[in-house]
């Protein structure tokens, strides 16, 4: 079974909004509009972002399609493998409520406690995790570091 054969399964993993967002991203990268992301398309995309990857790096990115033309279904398959499945927003909300004070509708959590429990659950904390958490953390007047759960959920829900 090839990457392209998994199309139906890949579509079923995403919400309609996620598919639309990924289609928009695909169309943004597909500069010439031929419905295939080529080396030239990917090179132009990276230049717009201010990066200049080597030809080998671009080829390596395109090789994620396992030799298939990088069409939208293949792109969707790659993205599903790269992104993994996110839990439902409601599940994340319920998990964050465990760390919040009662009736805290902003879902503000003590960041030290949150990180401690993430580690205890067996999840390693990478630099990416720290950067993500830092983006949604603020310091109170008393010096406590607080994770803004509601803001996090609003951001990932977009």
Z-matrix of the N, CA and C atoms (Angstrom, degrees):
N
C 1 1.458
C 2 1.523 1 108.65
N 3 1.304 2 117.60 1 130.71
C 4 1.458 3 121.60 2 -178.98
C 5 1.514 4 110.46 3 -94.33
N 6 1.316 5 114.41 4 169.93
C 7 1.452 6 120.96 5 177.78
C 8 1.517 7 111.11 6 -57.21
N 9 1.308 8 117.28 7 -40.20
C 10 1.461 9 121.14 8 -178.31
C 11 1.526 10 111.87 9 -67.91
N 12 1.335 11 118.70 10 -24.18
C 13 1.460 12 121.76 11 -179.57
C 14 1.525 13 112.84 12 -72.20
N 15 1.305 14 117.34 13 -15.98
C 16 1.459 15 121.14 14 -176.94
C 17 1.521 16 113.32 15 -87.43
N 18 1.305 17 119.09 16 11.29
C 19 1.453 18 123.05 17 -171.94
C 20 1.517 19 113.68 18 -52.78
N 21 1.321 20 118.04 19 -51.52
C 22 1.464 21 120.74 20 -176.89
C 23 1.522 22 110.94 21 -60.98
N 24 1.320 23 116.45 22 -42.14
C 25 1.459 24 119.85 23 178.95
C 26 1.517 25 110.96 24 -64.53
N 27 1.333 26 116.97 25 -39.24
C 28 1.457 27 120.20 26 -178.85
C 29 1.528 28 110.57 27 -66.62
N 30 1.332 29 117.18 28 -42.85
C 31 1.459 30 120.21 29 179.47
C 32 1.522 31 110.93 30 -61.89
N 33 1.327 32 117.64 31 -36.86
C 34 1.461 33 120.40 32 -176.41
C 35 1.522 34 112.56 33 -71.06
N 36 1.322 35 118.20 34 -16.77
C 37 1.460 36 121.17 35 -179.29
C 38 1.523 37 112.66 36 -80.49
N 39 1.324 38 117.24 37 -16.39
C 40 1.454 39 121.24 38 -174.64
C 41 1.519 40 111.22 39 -110.89
N 42 1.332 41 115.84 40 151.65
C 43 1.458 42 120.51 41 171.72
C 44 1.523 43 108.15 42 -75.96
N 45 1.323 44 116.43 43 166.47
C 46 1.461 45 120.43 44 178.09
C 47 1.529 46 110.71 45 -59.66
N 48 1.335 47 116.76 46 -39.48
C 49 1.467 48 120.45 47 179.43
C 50 1.526 49 110.81 48 -64.71
N 51 1.324 50 117.44 49 -41.26
C 52 1.463 51 120.33 50 178.46
C 53 1.525 52 110.93 51 -64.12
N 54 1.333 53 117.13 52 -41.51
C 55 1.466 54 120.38 53 178.45
C 56 1.518 55 110.13 54 -62.88
N 57 1.335 56 117.04 55 -42.25
C 58 1.467 57 120.53 56 178.48
C 59 1.527 58 110.38 57 -62.57
N 60 1.326 59 116.65 58 -44.11
C 61 1.464 60 120.98 59 179.78
C 62 1.526 61 110.67 60 -62.77
N 63 1.325 62 117.16 61 -43.25
C 64 1.462 63 120.53 62 178.67
C 65 1.525 64 111.18 63 -67.77
N 66 1.336 65 117.56 64 -36.10
C 67 1.472 66 120.20 65 176.65
C 68 1.534 67 109.68 66 -64.32
N 69 1.337 68 116.30 67 -41.98
C 70 1.469 69 119.80 68 177.71
C 71 1.523 70 110.70 69 -60.96
N 72 1.333 71 116.38 70 -42.35
C 73 1.468 72 120.50 71 178.90
C 74 1.525 73 110.18 72 -63.71
N 75 1.330 74 116.49 73 -43.25
C 76 1.465 75 120.90 74 178.84
C 77 1.527 76 110.32 75 -59.70
N 78 1.328 77 116.46 76 -46.80
C 79 1.462 78 120.62 77 -178.19
C 80 1.522 79 111.65 78 -66.11
N 81 1.320 80 116.52 79 -31.03
C 82 1.461 81 120.47 80 176.68
C 83 1.530 82 110.34 81 -66.26
N 84 1.315 83 116.81 82 -41.46
C 85 1.465 84 121.04 83 -179.92
C 86 1.527 85 110.97 84 -73.39
N 87 1.338 86 117.54 85 -37.32
C 88 1.473 87 122.90 86 -179.37
C 89 1.526 88 108.55 87 -74.06
N 90 1.313 89 115.26 88 77.30
C 91 1.468 90 122.49 89 -172.10
C 92 1.525 91 113.49 90 -59.53
N 93 1.325 92 117.30 91 -38.35
C 94 1.469 93 119.32 92 -176.60
C 95 1.531 94 113.26 93 -89.48
N 96 1.330 95 117.40 94 -1.53
C 97 1.457 96 121.28 95 174.45
C 98 1.513 97 115.79 96 70.17
N 99 1.344 98 118.07 97 21.17
C 100 1.470 99 119.88 98 -178.60
C 101 1.531 100 113.06 99 -90.40
N 102 1.328 101 116.90 100 8.73
C 103 1.468 102 124.58 101 177.75
C 104 1.523 103 113.52 102 68.32
N 105 1.319 104 115.85 103 19.95
C 106 1.467 105 122.48 104 175.08
C 107 1.523 106 106.95 105 -138.76
N 108 1.330 107 117.01 106 130.64
C 109 1.462 108 120.06 107 176.23
C 110 1.525 109 107.59 108 -84.45
N 111 1.327 110 115.60 109 117.07
C 112 1.463 111 122.27 110 -178.87
C 113 1.528 112 109.76 111 -102.41
N 114 1.334 113 115.24 112 175.04
C 115 1.465 114 119.99 113 175.41
C 116 1.523 115 110.34 114 -58.84
N 117 1.331 116 116.52 115 -40.83
C 118 1.467 117 120.65 116 -179.38
C 119 1.532 118 110.43 117 -64.91
N 120 1.336 119 116.88 118 -43.55
C 121 1.467 120 120.77 119 178.69
C 122 1.525 121 110.61 120 -59.24
N 123 1.319 122 115.27 121 -47.81
C 124 1.459 123 120.18 122 -177.40
C 125 1.527 124 110.97 123 -66.42
N 126 1.333 125 116.65 124 -39.21
C 127 1.466 126 120.65 125 177.33
C 128 1.521 127 111.91 126 -61.40
N 129 1.329 128 117.10 127 -45.18
C 130 1.473 129 121.01 128 178.41
C 131 1.521 130 111.03 129 -63.68
N 132 1.330 131 115.98 130 -40.60
C 133 1.462 132 120.42 131 179.50
C 134 1.527 133 110.88 132 -59.31
N 135 1.336 134 116.58 133 -47.30
C 136 1.463 135 120.24 134 179.85
C 137 1.526 136 111.53 135 -65.33
N 138 1.326 137 117.68 136 -35.42
C 139 1.469 138 120.44 137 177.51
C 140 1.520 139 110.80 138 -63.08
N 141 1.333 140 116.66 139 -40.26
C 142 1.465 141 120.44 140 177.42
C 143 1.524 142 110.24 141 -60.49
N 144 1.325 143 116.24 142 -34.03
C 145 1.462 144 120.86 143 178.65
C 146 1.528 145 112.62 144 -80.63
N 147 1.331 146 116.36 145 -0.68
C 148 1.457 147 120.30 146 178.57
C 149 1.515 148 113.84 147 83.97
N 150 1.323 149 117.78 148 16.73
C 151 1.466 150 121.94 149 -179.81
C 152 1.518 151 108.95 150 -114.99
N 153 1.308 152 115.92 151 154.28
C 154 1.464 153 120.68 152 178.03
C 155 1.528 154 108.42 153 -133.85
N 156 1.349 155 116.28 154 78.83
C 157 1.465 156 117.50 155 177.45
C 158 1.523 157 110.59 156 -69.27
N 159 1.315 158 115.51 157 154.18
C 160 1.471 159 120.32 158 178.38
C 161 1.529 160 109.32 159 -70.17
N 162 1.336 161 115.46 160 164.51
C 163 1.466 162 120.27 161 177.16
C 164 1.529 163 110.73 162 -58.71
N 165 1.330 164 116.43 163 -38.38
C 166 1.467 165 120.14 164 179.08
C 167 1.528 166 111.44 165 -64.59
N 168 1.338 167 116.92 166 -38.93
C 169 1.465 168 120.08 167 178.37
C 170 1.529 169 110.69 168 -64.73
N 171 1.325 170 116.58 169 -41.38
C 172 1.466 171 120.36 170 178.70
C 173 1.526 172 110.06 171 -64.52
N 174 1.330 173 116.95 172 -44.19
C 175 1.469 174 120.43 173 178.09
C 176 1.526 175 110.58 174 -60.83
N 177 1.323 176 116.32 175 -39.02
C 178 1.459 177 120.55 176 178.63
C 179 1.526 178 110.78 177 -63.28
N 180 1.331 179 116.67 178 -40.93
C 181 1.467 180 120.21 179 177.32
C 182 1.525 181 110.61 180 -61.92
N 183 1.313 182 116.22 181 -42.78
C 184 1.466 183 120.46 182 -179.24
C 185 1.524 184 111.80 183 -71.26
N 186 1.326 185 117.54 184 -25.95
C 187 1.465 186 120.99 185 179.05
C 188 1.523 187 112.45 186 -68.33
N 189 1.323 188 117.64 187 -11.61
C 190 1.462 189 120.24 188 176.62
C 191 1.526 190 110.57 189 -61.38
N 192 1.318 191 116.50 190 -20.54
C 193 1.461 192 121.39 191 178.42
C 194 1.516 193 113.20 192 -81.06
N 195 1.323 194 117.66 193 6.83
C 196 1.474 195 122.96 194 178.11
C 197 1.520 196 112.92 195 52.71
N 198 1.320 197 116.73 196 44.47
C 199 1.455 198 120.88 197 176.33
C 200 1.516 199 114.63 198 84.72
N 201 1.321 200 117.95 199 -5.45
C 202 1.467 201 121.26 200 178.66
C 203 1.522 202 108.86 201 -81.61
N 204 1.332 203 115.92 202 153.88
C 205 1.460 204 118.32 203 168.87
C 206 1.517 205 107.34 204 -61.69
N 207 1.310 206 116.74 205 140.34
C 208 1.459 207 119.99 206 -177.09
C 209 1.530 208 109.50 207 -82.80
N 210 1.330 209 114.56 208 76.65
C 211 1.461 210 122.39 209 176.51
C 212 1.527 211 108.36 210 -86.79
N 213 1.329 212 116.65 211 175.93
C 214 1.459 213 119.06 212 -179.37
C 215 1.532 214 112.63 213 -60.41
N 216 1.340 215 120.43 214 -45.23
C 217 1.469 216 118.41 215 178.40
C 218 1.534 217 113.14 216 -59.56
N 219 1.320 218 117.26 217 -38.40
C 220 1.467 219 120.42 218 177.93
C 221 1.529 220 109.36 219 -68.29
N 222 1.334 221 116.98 220 -42.68
C 223 1.463 222 122.29 221 176.62
C 224 1.530 223 109.93 222 -57.65
N 225 1.326 224 116.62 223 -44.39
C 226 1.458 225 121.58 224 179.96
C 227 1.528 226 110.74 225 -62.45
N 228 1.313 227 116.43 226 -40.42
C 229 1.457 228 121.02 227 178.15
C 230 1.527 229 110.95 228 -64.01
N 231 1.319 230 116.36 229 -44.83
C 232 1.467 231 120.79 230 178.05
C 233 1.523 232 110.04 231 -61.02
N 234 1.324 233 116.31 232 -44.65
C 235 1.462 234 120.04 233 -178.55
C 236 1.526 235 111.10 234 -65.13
N 237 1.320 236 117.79 235 -37.60
C 238 1.466 237 119.11 236 179.29
C 239 1.522 238 110.21 237 -66.16
N 240 1.325 239 116.94 238 -37.09
C 241 1.465 240 120.23 239 176.95
C 242 1.519 241 111.09 240 -70.33
N 243 1.331 242 116.83 241 -35.33
C 244 1.463 243 121.08 242 -178.49
C 245 1.518 244 111.84 243 -77.04
N 246 1.312 245 116.39 244 -41.62
C 247 1.458 246 120.51 245 -175.88
C 248 1.519 247 112.29 246 -82.72
N 249 1.327 248 116.68 247 -28.68
C 250 1.449 249 119.76 248 -173.68
C 251 1.519 250 109.14 249 68.19
N 252 1.281 251 115.78 250 -177.82
C 253 1.458 252 119.75 251 179.65
C 254 1.516 253 109.27 252 -96.52
N 255 1.306 254 116.16 253 123.11
C 256 1.453 255 120.51 254 174.57
C 257 1.518 256 108.56 255 -82.42
N 258 1.316 257 116.95 256 142.70
C 259 1.461 258 118.19 257 174.58
C 260 1.530 259 109.58 258 -62.77
N 261 1.307 260 116.16 259 160.64
C 262 1.459 261 120.60 260 177.20
C 263 1.524 262 109.02 261 -62.29
N 264 1.323 263 116.05 262 147.73
C 265 1.463 264 120.95 263 -178.81
C 266 1.525 265 110.93 264 -55.83
N 267 1.324 266 117.43 265 -39.80
C 268 1.458 267 121.12 266 -179.90
C 269 1.530 268 111.37 267 -62.94
N 270 1.332 269 117.40 268 -37.23
C 271 1.467 270 121.00 269 178.07
C 272 1.528 271 110.98 270 -65.03
N 273 1.321 272 116.44 271 -41.72
C 274 1.468 273 120.50 272 178.00
C 275 1.522 274 109.64 273 -64.67
N 276 1.331 275 116.12 274 -42.81
C 277 1.468 276 121.42 275 179.53
C 278 1.530 277 110.49 276 -59.04
N 279 1.328 278 116.87 277 -47.42
C 280 1.466 279 120.94 278 179.93
C 281 1.527 280 111.16 279 -62.69
N 282 1.318 281 117.13 280 -38.99
C 283 1.466 282 120.71 281 178.36
C 284 1.526 283 110.71 282 -65.08
N 285 1.334 284 117.12 283 -41.72
C 286 1.463 285 120.10 284 -180.00
C 287 1.526 286 111.85 285 -66.74
N 288 1.323 287 117.65 286 -31.59
C 289 1.473 288 121.05 287 179.87
C 290 1.521 289 111.68 288 -60.28
N 291 1.317 290 117.04 289 -27.74
C 292 1.465 291 121.26 290 179.10
C 293 1.526 292 110.51 291 -61.74
N 294 1.325 293 117.03 292 -32.01
C 295 1.462 294 121.83 293 -175.62
C 296 1.526 295 113.20 294 -96.04
N 297 1.308 296 117.81 295 -1.65
C 298 1.465 297 121.59 296 -175.48
C 299 1.520 298 110.78 297 -101.22
N 300 1.324 299 114.00 298 159.66
C 301 1.457 300 119.26 299 171.96
C 302 1.522 301 107.91 300 -69.63
N 303 1.324 302 115.90 301 152.73
C 304 1.461 303 120.47 302 -179.40
C 305 1.532 304 110.60 303 -57.32
N 306 1.305 305 116.38 304 139.75
C 307 1.469 306 124.15 305 179.53
C 308 1.525 307 113.42 306 62.66
N 309 1.329 308 117.69 307 25.32
C 310 1.467 309 121.19 308 174.99
C 311 1.525 310 107.71 309 -89.73
N 312 1.323 311 115.39 310 94.97
C 313 1.462 312 120.55 311 -176.19
C 314 1.529 313 112.41 312 -74.39
N 315 1.316 314 117.36 313 -10.70
C 316 1.464 315 121.50 314 176.99
C 317 1.524 316 111.58 315 -86.51
N 318 1.339 317 115.99 316 -8.87
C 319 1.467 318 122.44 317 179.46
C 320 1.527 319 112.32 318 56.86
N 321 1.328 320 116.59 319 42.66
C 322 1.459 321 121.83 320 177.95
C 323 1.528 322 109.44 321 -80.61
N 324 1.332 323 116.23 322 128.45
C 325 1.460 324 122.23 323 -175.36
C 326 1.524 325 110.24 324 -126.03
N 327 1.330 326 116.09 325 145.09
C 328 1.456 327 120.85 326 172.94
C 329 1.530 328 107.86 327 -64.45
N 330 1.317 329 116.13 328 121.17
C 331 1.465 330 120.63 329 -173.03
C 332 1.525 331 112.04 330 -66.19
N 333 1.328 332 117.58 331 -36.69
C 334 1.469 333 119.80 332 179.47
C 335 1.526 334 110.55 333 -62.86
N 336 1.327 335 115.86 334 -44.88
C 337 1.465 336 120.18 335 179.69
C 338 1.531 337 110.77 336 -64.51
N 339 1.321 338 116.36 337 -43.10
C 340 1.462 339 120.64 338 179.57
C 341 1.530 340 110.77 339 -59.88
N 342 1.333 341 116.78 340 -48.01
C 343 1.467 342 120.70 341 179.57
C 344 1.529 343 111.56 342 -63.57
N 345 1.326 344 115.99 343 -38.50
C 346 1.464 345 120.36 344 179.51
C 347 1.529 346 110.49 345 -61.11
N 348 1.324 347 116.60 346 -45.31
C 349 1.460 348 119.82 347 -179.35
C 350 1.527 349 112.29 348 -71.46
N 351 1.309 350 117.58 349 -32.28
C 352 1.463 351 120.45 350 175.41
C 353 1.528 352 109.19 351 -62.26
N 354 1.330 353 116.71 352 -43.01
C 355 1.470 354 120.70 353 177.83
C 356 1.524 355 111.39 354 -66.07
N 357 1.333 356 116.74 355 -42.54
C 358 1.465 357 120.63 356 -179.77
C 359 1.529 358 111.37 357 -63.68
N 360 1.323 359 116.61 358 -29.17
C 361 1.468 360 120.86 359 179.17
C 362 1.525 361 111.55 360 -77.26
N 363 1.331 362 116.44 361 -5.08
C 364 1.457 363 120.13 362 175.60
C 365 1.512 364 115.25 363 97.03
N 366 1.322 365 117.24 364 7.67
C 367 1.458 366 120.07 365 178.70
C 368 1.514 367 108.84 366 -91.60
N 369 1.329 368 116.03 367 128.64
C 370 1.459 369 119.24 368 178.79
C 371 1.525 370 108.67 369 -77.58
N 372 1.308 371 115.22 370 145.99
C 373 1.458 372 120.40 371 -179.64
C 374 1.520 373 108.77 372 -101.51
N 375 1.299 374 115.54 373 103.85
C 376 1.458 375 121.50 374 -179.79
C 377 1.520 376 109.85 375 -87.73
N 378 1.327 377 115.37 376 175.02
C 379 1.462 378 120.24 377 174.64
C 380 1.520 379 110.35 378 -60.88
N 381 1.343 380 117.11 379 -36.28
C 382 1.462 381 120.43 380 178.42
C 383 1.521 382 111.22 381 -63.37
N 384 1.336 383 116.31 382 -40.32
C 385 1.459 384 120.64 383 177.83
C 386 1.525 385 109.88 384 -61.93
N 387 1.333 386 115.83 385 -47.19
C 388 1.464 387 119.91 386 -179.69
C 389 1.527 388 111.55 387 -61.40
N 390 1.335 389 117.06 388 -41.01
C 391 1.468 390 120.38 389 178.58
C 392 1.519 391 111.02 390 -64.75
N 393 1.328 392 116.45 391 -41.27
C 394 1.458 393 120.68 392 179.21
C 395 1.520 394 110.58 393 -62.44
N 396 1.320 395 115.86 394 -49.96
C 397 1.459 396 120.63 395 -178.83
C 398 1.525 397 110.33 396 -62.71
N 399 1.318 398 116.50 397 -40.96
C 400 1.465 399 121.38 398 -179.79
C 401 1.529 400 111.65 399 -59.47
N 402 1.319 401 116.41 400 -34.38
C 403 1.464 402 120.90 401 -179.53
C 404 1.520 403 112.46 402 -64.13
N 405 1.326 404 116.96 403 -21.20
C 406 1.459 405 121.20 404 -176.54
C 407 1.527 406 111.47 405 -119.59
N 408 1.327 407 116.62 406 25.75
C 409 1.456 408 121.51 407 -177.50
C 410 1.526 409 110.24 408 -118.50
N 411 1.321 410 115.31 409 141.59
C 412 1.461 411 119.91 410 173.58
C 413 1.523 412 108.67 411 -136.14
N 414 1.324 413 115.49 412 163.94
C 415 1.459 414 120.88 413 -179.08
C 416 1.521 415 109.01 414 -106.53
N 417 1.336 416 116.18 415 131.32
C 418 1.463 417 121.00 416 178.61
C 419 1.527 418 109.82 417 -79.72
N 420 1.304 419 115.96 418 173.07
C 421 1.473 420 121.59 419 178.37
C 422 1.524 421 110.66 420 -59.75
N 423 1.327 422 116.81 421 -32.63
C 424 1.466 423 120.98 422 -179.67
C 425 1.524 424 112.81 423 -82.01
N 426 1.327 425 117.36 424 -1.03
C 427 1.455 426 121.54 425 177.88
C 428 1.517 427 114.78 426 93.02
N 429 1.318 428 116.91 427 -1.43
C 430 1.464 429 120.62 428 179.51
C 431 1.531 430 110.14 429 -71.16
N 432 1.331 431 116.52 430 135.95
C 433 1.462 432 122.09 431 175.81
C 434 1.526 433 107.77 432 -88.95
N 435 1.335 434 116.48 433 124.80
C 436 1.459 435 121.44 434 -174.54
C 437 1.529 436 110.42 435 -123.04
N 438 1.327 437 115.43 436 131.05
C 439 1.466 438 122.47 437 175.27
C 440 1.524 439 107.93 438 -87.03
N 441 1.340 440 116.17 439 126.68
C 442 1.465 441 121.77 440 -178.39
C 443 1.531 442 109.31 441 -89.78
N 444 1.328 443 115.34 442 88.83
C 445 1.456 444 121.76 443 -174.56
C 446 1.518 445 114.05 444 -62.80
N 447 1.322 446 117.70 445 -42.57
C 448 1.468 447 120.07 446 -178.40
C 449 1.525 448 110.38 447 -63.96
N 450 1.319 449 116.50 448 -42.56
C 451 1.468 450 120.45 449 178.54
C 452 1.532 451 110.41 450 -62.91
N 453 1.330 452 116.31 451 -40.05
C 454 1.461 453 121.17 452 176.82
C 455 1.529 454 110.54 453 -59.75
N 456 1.336 455 116.88 454 -48.80
C 457 1.467 456 120.82 455 -179.57
C 458 1.522 457 111.92 456 -62.55
N 459 1.324 458 116.70 457 -39.61
C 460 1.467 459 119.86 458 178.44
C 461 1.525 460 110.71 459 -63.06
N 462 1.317 461 116.26 460 -37.83
C 463 1.463 462 120.67 461 -178.45
C 464 1.523 463 111.82 462 -70.35
N 465 1.325 464 117.45 463 -46.65
C 466 1.465 465 118.78 464 -178.48
C 467 1.519 466 111.73 465 -73.47
N 468 1.325 467 116.48 466 -19.48
C 469 1.457 468 120.04 467 179.38
C 470 1.509 469 113.53 468 -80.94
N 471 1.324 470 117.56 469 -10.10
C 472 1.465 471 121.12 470 -177.50
C 473 1.502 472 111.71 471 -75.42
